[in-house]
Amino acid sequence: MTKEQKRLRMNGVIVAVLGVALALAVMAPVYPLGKLFLNLAHWPFNTAPDALDATGRLMLAIGGGLTAGIGAMMWAVGTEVMPVAPEAGRRVVLYTAVSWFVVDSTFSIVAGSPFNAVLNLIFLALMLGALNFKNSTVAA
């Protein structure tokens, strides 16, 4: 297993765990951690409510589930795709990361939470930072 594959798998686990933590925040005892994230994402304009209504909990569950899914996809690409087709694996992760980043960041700004776009840079770094684009046709 190459360093790139190991990094992609490890970063995928980190992204997936963060997604599960976000989804777990729908439960009242875990919500303070979710509220911390929401306060950061809304900074400096809004603060998260002390409790979420059903719609807010649903959005946390969906967002957490999608984030966990992206992390699982990263792990699977690092495990199953990169050993046999590294260029294709890099493209899958690149296309997924860029499309997620552009949509999430753009509409976070539209929604009045521009700092979430800054926080998204952390996830983008986890998604793309593991990839070795040196001597790759993906970067060309």
C-alpha positions, 0 to 999 in steps of 0.5 A: 500500500502506498503512502497516498493510499494510506493517507487517503484511507486515514483522511477518509476515516477522519471525514467519516467520523466527523460526519457521524459526530455531526449526525449524532448531534441530533440527540440532545446529549450530543447537541452541545458539540453540534451547537459548537460546530454550528456557532463556528459555521454561522460566525460572526452573524448568528448563533445556533439555537439552544435546541433544534426543531425537527427540521434542524435535526433532519438537516444535521442528520442529512449533512452528517450522513453525507459527510460520513458517506464522503469519508467512506468513499475516500476510504473505499477509493484508497482501498479498492480503486487506487491499487488498480487505477490510481489516476481514476481514483484521484479523479473520483476524489477530485471531482467529488471534493470540488463539486461538494466544496463549490456547492456547499461553500457557495450556498453557505455564503448565500445562506448568510454563513460565509465562515462555513466556506472557510471551515470547508477548506479543512475538509477540502484539505482532508479530501485532496491533501492525501492525493499525489498529483505530482506526475499525474495527468489529473493535475495537467 
